[in-house]
Amino acid sequence: MSNLEDYKGVWVFIEQKEGKIAHVSLELLGAGRKLADKRGVPLAGILIGHQVKPLADEVFAYGADIVYLYDAPIFRHYRTETFMRAVIHCVETYKPEIFLYGATSTGKDLASAVATDLATGLTADTTMLDVDADTGLLEASRPAFGGNIMATILCKKDRPQMATVRPKVMKALEPQKGRTGTLIEETLSLGEEDIRTKVLEIVRDTEKKVRIDEADIIVAGGKGLGSKEGFQLIHQFAEVLGASVGASRDAVEAGWIDHHHQVGQTGVTVTPKIYFAIGISGAIQHIVGMHNSGLIIAINKDPNAAIFQSCHYGIVGDAFEIVPMLIEGFREALGKAEEVQYGGKV
Ligand SMILES: Cc1cc2nc3c(=O)[nH]c(=O)nc-3n(C[C@H](O)[C@H](O)[C@H](O)COP(=O)(O)OP(=O)(O)OC[C@H]3O[C@@H](n4cnc5c(N)ncnc54)[C@H](O)[C@@H]3O)c2cc1C
């Protein structure tokens, strides 16, 4: 059990790769700023890497008051052992009350190692954060029991209170150019001989991955499309709009489209300007991944489908009648006169 009085301040782990800060870290600085202001404590970023000092300016611009910097060749590549030692050294020295990480593969790996070593609590995959201004208790909420309820998790006895937060659910602040803060440079006596993991080679994945989390328009299809051929309708509509293709888990599991396109709790969280949900029932596990979209338009033949509770505009009807009309309408509007072709109903 920690002496709670000793811990003060909100921290964000600043994830960076090859000198570029992960966007989720900027989003967490925005969320962390609100928590720190509510508590009346400073917001800090912890930055670890090699030749990453110039990134501190960006961390200040996005809201941090303090940057703790560990800059040494041993931190060139992310390794659990080196990074967790730096983080634990920093936590034990400066004692933050709240510590946030992006729920990325690096953030999840690091946060769980740090939480285990410090014997403190960690809420994984958080989608909402708040803090009790008086007690300082972090209220970290996330979907639980298959997404049917939101659970708010507290860590009452130990510090820091840690959480990993899904990318794209928090908002980064507008950067304030020239905003500065306190830069604290730390060193760690750590040699390669102390570390069991060696990075021998970096092999880049050259496969072109779908980045639906960055799309402005998404046309998403579900089980209502009936078959892989039927799902082609979604691709055709997306092509006309210059949109990315999304999918429900059931469409992915049916083998109609790759998992990288899955939107939802076990897929990607997306925030496009426009999201079309076609033949998707609107299960909570899907909704949590797209409900922050600017405009949601649903097409479903069941007027009682749950998706109609979560959309701005709903069209009740058969996707195979409505979508070809939309394709034609948009093609005309966009000055394209190609024939409407689609996989057809099965
Ligand atoms: C732990 C867990 C995690 C999960 N994670 C995810 C996730 O990340 N993403 C996700 O999507 N799901 C996820 N799910 C699954 C989720 O619960 C639903 O089963 C899934 O979203 C349903 O997919 P669907 O809407 O495509 O299919 P269905 O629920 O079968 O809905 C199909 C819809 O299409 C409509 N329809 C049928 N024919 C037509 C037509 N011709 N025209 C128009 N509409 C038509 C029907 O009325 C119906 O509403 C998860 C479930 C669990 C338990």
The ligand as a Gaussian input file, in Angstrom:
#p B3LYP/6-31G(d) Opt

LIG

0 1
 C      -16.402000      -9.715000     -26.719000
 C      -17.049000      -9.314000     -27.994000
 C      -16.403000      -8.411000     -28.822000
 C      -16.989000      -8.019000     -30.018000
 N      -16.350000      -7.102000     -30.808000
 C      -16.968000      -6.652000     -31.910000
 C      -16.361000      -5.631000     -32.719000
 O      -15.251000      -5.175000     -32.488000
 N      -17.059000      -5.201000     -33.799000
 C      -18.296000      -5.683000     -34.141000
 O      -18.869000      -5.232000     -35.143000
 N      -18.863000      -6.660000     -33.397000
 C      -18.228000      -7.161000     -32.314000
 N      -18.802000      -8.146000     -31.592000
 C      -19.992000      -8.818000     -32.175000
 C      -21.289000      -8.084000     -31.936000
 O      -21.842000      -8.451000     -30.688000
 C      -22.306000      -8.437000     -33.024000
 O      -22.492000      -9.830000     -33.059000
 C      -21.891000      -7.973000     -34.422000
 O      -21.525000      -6.604000     -34.404000
 C      -23.076000      -8.167000     -35.369000
 O      -22.638000      -7.907000     -36.675000
 P      -23.698000      -7.430000     -37.754000
 O      -24.405000      -6.235000     -37.256000
 O      -22.977000      -7.358000     -39.046000
 O      -24.664000      -8.708000     -37.876000
 P      -26.139000      -8.937000     -37.383000
 O      -26.289000      -8.667000     -35.947000
 O      -26.519000     -10.297000     -37.880000
 O      -26.987000      -7.829000     -38.144000
 C      -27.238000      -7.816000     -39.514000
 C      -28.196000      -6.676000     -39.773000
 O      -28.391000      -6.549000     -41.165000
 C      -29.743000      -6.246000     -41.396000
 N      -30.042000      -6.689000     -42.753000
 C      -30.177000      -7.962000     -43.209000
 N      -30.359000      -7.965000     -44.547000
 C      -30.359000      -6.677000     -44.942000
 C      -30.507000      -6.026000     -46.180000
 N      -30.690000      -6.738000     -47.335000
 N      -30.456000      -4.672000     -46.196000
 C      -30.291000      -3.948000     -45.081000
 N      -30.128000      -4.517000     -43.863000
 C      -30.161000      -5.852000     -43.800000
 C      -30.515000      -7.002000     -40.338000
 O      -31.779000      -6.401000     -40.091000
 C      -29.573000      -6.852000     -39.133000
 O      -29.878000      -5.728000     -38.359000
 C      -18.254000      -8.560000     -30.414000
 C      -18.890000      -9.469000     -29.558000
 C      -18.296000      -9.837000     -28.376000
 C      -19.021000     -10.803000     -27.483000

